[in-house]
Amino acid sequence: MFTYKPQRGQALVLIVFAIVGLIAMVGLAVDSGNSFADRRNAQSAADNAAIAAALQKVQAVPTGWQLAATNMATSNGYTDDGGIGITTVDVYSMDDPLAAGCGSALPVIANPEEYILVTIHSTVDMMFGPIIGIRQTHNCVYAIAHGKPSVKTSLFYGNAVASTSCDAPSAILASGSSSVLIEGGGLFSNSSANPAISISWESNLTTPSDSGVTAVGGVDIVHGGYPSPISENNSDLQICPMPEEMFPDPDDICTDTIAELPYAEMAVNGAGQKIIPPGIHCITGDFRKDDYFGTNVTLVMLNNGLDWEGNVEVDLSSPFVGPTAGLLIYLPPTNDSTIKMRGTAGMRISGSVLAPSSAIIWIGNFGNTAMQSQWIGKTFDMSGNTNAHVIFNDSRAYKYSAPANVELTQ
């Protein structure tokens, strides 16, 4: 007869094995959690370090960007150990042949000199891993930041004549017996209207064969074809609203504001022209009709426009350097007064005429000397018997500083 005899102690053995397994799982979870937390922290440190380096690199004096990255990594708990191998922080420009990630191929990018790579290798000591022979784990993370420096940029894509209006119909109008010759840069309308540019006759306007006529909206050529290229319905080119940095702030450039130019005190040259002294002249009154000569001058019309008519002789050029380099005549965005050029005997000017809120009207013969300038207004009227010759010289045109841009790309 079989008699059952209980095996005392078996449950205790099973419980011991279960406890050991439970402890192993807890240890694995703790060590994995520590490793994951370190990887997350290292990635955050690499991101911040890459951004810090990119910010430093886009400064006016782009030095010390590698130090900026390592300092940021240190402040986030990751200090390069100088080659021991426990923690390393590597900072490279992406065009450096030594730049390396974490074993995987780095992305191929254009302008790699504008990108910063930060790689962090870190070591995490295991708490329970030594039980199974694993004393440490290693993490490798990297971040890439793009730092695009501030650059001088030509206004409205470097066109010789541009209207800023976002929606005015026929923002640029050339009609009647007008004959306008543009060289060195084309014609651009920022308006989305159809038409944004209206040209009555082929003879009204001549533009470069490589620049031609460009409009956000449509272009209407009423009579005949047009020899230069025409590009219309370009919504991707529209600049609306216009960034504030495109136009200089009068408060920044007007250190001295005068009610009007001191006409009575001006010297007169041998040609009988009043000599405007070099500098920035910020005027709250009228700019009188007269014969003028001036080099390295900027005329800022704070609340009035310009109406030059009759047989005036104007010979003016903008500064080559300084905050208004290339800027000859400026009506700030807050000034929507009109600029009207009517039958001047000679218009020899060099530099940009910038009046983003103003209507610009050309009537009559501007003389037979080309204007080496850029004209930017809200709208343009070249109708009537306008006879003008504009040569766009990018080196003599006003440029604005597009802001620096920094972003984390990977």
C-alpha positions, 0 to 999 in steps of 0.5 A: 500500500502506497503511503504519501510522504510530504517532501519538506523544503521543496517550496522553500527552494522554489521561493529562493529561485523565484526571489533570485529571478525577481531580483535579477529582473529588478536589477535588469530593469534598474540598470536598463533604466539608468542606461536609458536615462543617461542616453536621454540626458546625453542627447539633450546635452548634445542638442544644447551643445550643438545649438550653443556652438551654432549660435556662436558660429553665426556671430560677427566674430565666429570664434570659440564655437567649439568651446561654447559646445563643450561648456554647454555639455559640461553644464549638462553633466557631460565633461570631456575626460581628455581621452580616458574614454569614460566621457568624450565630447567631440565638436566638429564642423560638418565639412571636417573630414574627422566628423563622425557620428555613432557608427552610422553614416552622417547625412549628406548636406549642402553647405556643410560648413554651416552645420555643427556636429556634437557627439557624446560618448558616455559610460554608465556603471551597472549596479546589478550587471556585475552579477552576470559579468556586465559592469558597464554600458556605453551610450553614443548620441549625436546632434546636428545644428544649422547656423546660417549667418546674417548676410547682406541681401539685395532687396526684392531679388535684386531687381532694378525696379520693384513694387511692394504692394501686395494686392494693387492691380497694375502695381506697375504701369507702363503706357502711353508714349513712355520709353523706359530702358532697364539694364542690370536687373529686371522689373518685379511686382509683389502684387498678387493682382491680375494683372500685377504689371500692365504694359501697353506697348512693347516699346514702353519698356525694355528689360534685360534678356536674362532678367525680364519681367517678373510678377507674383500675379499676372502680366498684361501686355496689351499690344504686341509681344515682349522680347524679354522673358516674362514670369508671372503667377509666382505666388512663392515669390511674394513678400507679404508681410514684409519683414521689418529688418528689410528697412532701416529704422529712422530712430537708428540712423537719424542722429540729427533731424533737421526741419529742412536742408539748410539751403541758404547755407549750402555752397555752390559748385562750378556747375551752379549746383547746391552742394549737399554735405556728406552724411545722413540728412533726416528731413521733416519738411520739404526737399525743395526743387533745385540743382543739387550735387552730393557724394556719400549722402542719404536723404531720409524724408520722414514725412514729405515726398519728393516732387522734382520737376522742370530743368533741374540738374541732380547729381547725387551718390549714396555712401559706400559704407555705414548703416545706409551704404547704398541708400540714397533716398529713403521714405520709411514705411510710415511715410506714404508720400508720393515721389514724382519725377517730372521732366528733369533735365539731368538725373545722375544718381547712384544708389537706391531709392527706397519708398516701400509705402509710396507711389512713384510717378515718372513723367517726362524726360529724365535726361540722357544720363543713366541712373545707376540705381534701384527704385522700390516703391509701393506702385509705379506709374511710367505712363505719359511721355516718360523717357528714363534709363536705369542701370542696376548695379548691385554693388551700389544698391542698398542691402539689408541684413537678413537675420541669422538663423539657428536650428537643430536639424538632427 
